[in-house]
Amino acid sequence: MSLKVNKRELTEVKVRRLSAGSILKICLFVIIPSSAIGLLFGLFALLGFDTVRWGYYPVLGVNGLLLGVALGLVGGLTVALANFLLIWIGMAVGSRFKATKIQFQSASVAGIPER
């Protein structure tokens, strides 16, 4: 399967404004890798490694596992919300001056069967 696409096969859509909900949904995907990292650090803490800390003190065992996952979720949510605010403000200001162009390839042209 070739990844190159002819310009003639692309459909262009101009978007004046994206909804805040759409931007937030995209930004919330950052929770998945941050939760995985938190789980990994928590598993290491469960095995006795000093990977999860609360203040200056290491948290080990099952508490380290739970705290690692919780910190991964909270960290991911914090990054997602910060990115959401920055993107939302940037898109709101940018849409005042110029519409956003989105180019996509039709599924039938790409050889993907339609449902």
N, C-alpha and C positions, 0 to 999 in steps of 0.2 A: 504494500500500500504506500503510495507516494504522499508525502506531506506537502508538496508544492501544489499551489492552487492558482489557477488562471484568474486574472482580474475579472474576466467576463463571467465566471461562475459565482462570484461573490455578490451578495445582495447588501446594499448599504441602507441603513436606517438612521435617521437623525432623531436624537432624543433631546427634548428640551429640558427634561428634569427626571431624575430617578427618585423614587420614593425613599424615604428614610428607612422604611422596613426592608426594602431590597438591599440597601447598603449594609444594614445591620446584620442581615442573614449571611451575607458574604463575609463580613468581618468576624462573625462568631465561629467560623471554621478554624480559627487559630486556637480554639479550646482543645481540639483533638490532639495536636502534637504536644501542647503544653501539659495536658493530662497524662499523655504517655511518658513524658520526661518525669513528671511528678511520681508516677507509678514506678518507674525505673529506680529513681532515688529512694522511694519508699521501700522497694524490695531490697536494695542494698542496706538500708537502715534495719530492715528485718533480719538481715544476715549479720549485723553487727558493725557495719561500716559507718563512719561519721559523715553521712551525706545530707542529713536533715537536721537543721538546728532551729531552736526557738530561743531567740536572744543570743546569748553566748554559749548555751548549753546544748550538747547533742541530744537528740531524741532517738532512741533505739527501740527495736522490737516492733510489736504490733502498733504501738503509738506512733512510731516513726513511719510505718507504712500508711496509716491513716492521715497523719499530718502531711506526708509527702504528696499524697493524692489531693488533699484539700488545698495545699499551697499551689499545686499545679493548676487546679481549677480556678482559684482566685487570681493567680498570675495571668492565666490565659484570658479570663474575663476582663481584667484590668487592661491588658494590651488590646483586646478586641474593642472595648469601649473607647479607649484613647484613639485608636485608628479610625473608628467610626466617626468620632467627632471631627477629626482632622479631614477625613475624606468628605464628610457631609458639608462642612464649611467650605472646603475647596470646590466641591461640585456646585454648591449654591452660588458662590461668587462667580465661578466660571460660566455657569449657565446664563448669567446676566449678559455676557458678552458674545458667546458663541455656543451653538448647539453641539452636543457630543455626537460623534459619528461612531456607529458600531457596524462592522462588516462581519457577515457570517455567510457560511456556505450552506446551501439547502441540503437536507439529508438525502434527498433523492439523487442529487448530483454527486454527493460524496460516496454513494454506494451503500449507505446505511439503510436497511429496510425500515419502512415506516410502520408504526403500530396500528 
